[in-house]
């Protein structure tokens, strides 16, 4: 991902998301890392609504057209999505079961 700011002139800042650290807060995911070209640390908090909005962006027809135009992008994306979806559903189910069990223990 590339980020930039008008104040930086023509400098682009590569955020290597695959190298970001991920942690879980009570109500958000926290991603942090550093942008090496300028030695900046960054932190992003992703809340449930943000993740839903991001999924809407991925599901938008313009996103699909972009991926279809970029040779070799669409098929690997779909394959990864198909592989990832069951793991995501299982993780969500497990988290819900554990949260329910923890609530029962507190009673």
N, C-alpha and C positions, 0 to 999 in steps of 0.2 A: 504494500500500500504506500502510496506517495502522498505526503501532506505538504502544504506550503502556506505561506502567509505573505500578504502584500508587503509587509515590513521587511521581508527577507530578500526582496528583489527577485532575481531569477533562480534563487537557491531552492532546490527541491530536497525534501527530507524523506529518505526511505525508511519506513517502519517495517521491519521484518517480523511480521506477525507470527510466523512459524517459530520464532525465537522468543516470543513474549512469555512471561511467566503468568500463570493463571491461578487465581485463588478464589474461594467462595466466601462471600460475606452472608450475613443474615438475609439480606434482601437484594443482593446484586452479585454479579461476577466481577472480579477485578483483574484487569490485564495491565501488566506493567513491563517496561523494558527500557531500552535506551536507543537513541538515534545516534549512531556512531559518527556520522559525518559532522555533527555539531556538538557532540558530547552532551545531549539533552536526555534526561530521564523523562519518561511519559507515564501517565497512569490514565486508564479508561475504566470507568465504572459502567457496566452494562446492566440495566434493570430489565425486568420481564417485558415491559412495553417496548424497550429498545430492541430486544431480541425478536419480538413479534413483528415490529416494523422492518427489521432486517430480513426476516423470512418473507414478508410481503414484497420487499424489493427483489429478492431472489426469484419469487414466483411471477414477477411482472413480465408481460410479453416482451417488453423492450430488452430485458435482461436475456431472455431466451434468444432473441434475434441477434444480440451482440455476441453471445456465445456461439451461435450457429455460424456467424460471419468469421469468427476467429477460428481458423482451421484447427481441429484437434482438441478443442476445448469442451464442446458440448458432451460428447460421449464419455470422456473420463469423469466429468462432473456428475453425470447421471449415474454412472457406475458407483462412484463414491457415495452418492446420496442413497442409492439402493443398499449399499453395504452398511452405511452409517445409520439409516433409519431404524432398523431393528434394535441396534445397540442403544440408540437414544430412547426408544420406547421402553426397553428393559430397564435402563437407568432411571427413567422417570417413574416407572412402576415400583422399582426397588426403593427409591427415595420416598415415595408416598407411603409404602408399607412401613418403612423404618420410622417415618414421622408419626404415623398413626400408632405404631407400637410404643414409641416414646411418650406420646400423649396419654396412652392408656396406663403406662407405668406411673406417670405423674399423678394420676387420679387415685 
